[in-house]
């Protein structure tokens, strides 16, 4: 199907939204794996931008980014949370968090950081997460952990706060 110049102009006029996807890994004590990027302050989950212009889905993006960043190429589990995050100086972001499951000792030993982007990784207990993951990201991760704990469906969030 070909598109008309009018349709192309219409599509170009539509609002833009960014998409990011991350994977939530835990250890057998329930601590969360977080990574320290070198390109900005703070910590985050393994993950990154969904390459939607190339046809990548959020699930595919989470898997690709996790493999690139920490060297673990695993199919993400179920979708735990979706967060609409308003931007300052950027379009809004839709952030997806997938379950990476509980990693064993051998899997933690197999982690290989992407040196171009990451400085380190660590495991953090739930009660310490917001000290490392402030704002919407901290709320998103806590909501994802709640979904895992109570067995409910995907959490819908706005700016890290659960709306359903």
Secondary structure, DSSP 8 states (H G I E B T S, - for coil): ----HHHHHHHHHS---EEEEEEEEE-TT--EEEEEESSSSSEE-EEEE--GGGT--HHHHHHHHHHHHHS-------EEEEEEE--SSS--EEEEEEEEEE--HHHHHT----TTTEEEEEEE-GGGHHHHS-HHHHHHHHHHHHHHHHT---EEEETTEE--
